[in-house]
Amino acid sequence: MRIGLITDTHIPWETSIIPAEVFEAFRGVDLILHGGDIYSHSVLDDLEKIAPVYAALGDDDYAGEDKRVAERHILKLEGKTIYLTHEGPYNFLTANAGLPLWWRNKISPGPGEYKNPDIIVTGHEHKVVVENFNGMLYINSGSPTCLHYKKGLGTVGILELNGGEPKIDIIHL
């Protein structure tokens, strides 16, 4: 399974439409995960022309009636549990006991049900982060329109799940 990862599109704030390079990069993906700060839900409509879309609710977003958008999505795909949420834990690798408690509670399915996911997909920071920590793969694919808070072409990701170890490619547009 090929999953397109995108976050922090900020459309129409940074640019009026999704850059054409995103559609090229996502050609043939089976699913798209948007890490939030969508701004306009037309972005999800455009991405959904490629593949089904799930989106995290960004700190500048509204969910409204759009069922594709939630504060978090917990997905089970190809034997892996994936958490999709906008804000990830900061200093991920340096956390002494795994995820910080405040963040663990934010993404947990409910009290007493917390279990480490295999993969965490986030946004918010406008920078690429791919780290393994305590058996979890943490991914922030950057931003296709505002990487490092600089307007212009940035990055997206492709996550491949094929029964083994997940493989992540970051694509510079």
Order of alpha helices (4+ residues) and beta strands (2+ residues): beta-alpha-beta-alpha-beta-beta-beta-beta-alpha-beta-beta-beta-beta-beta
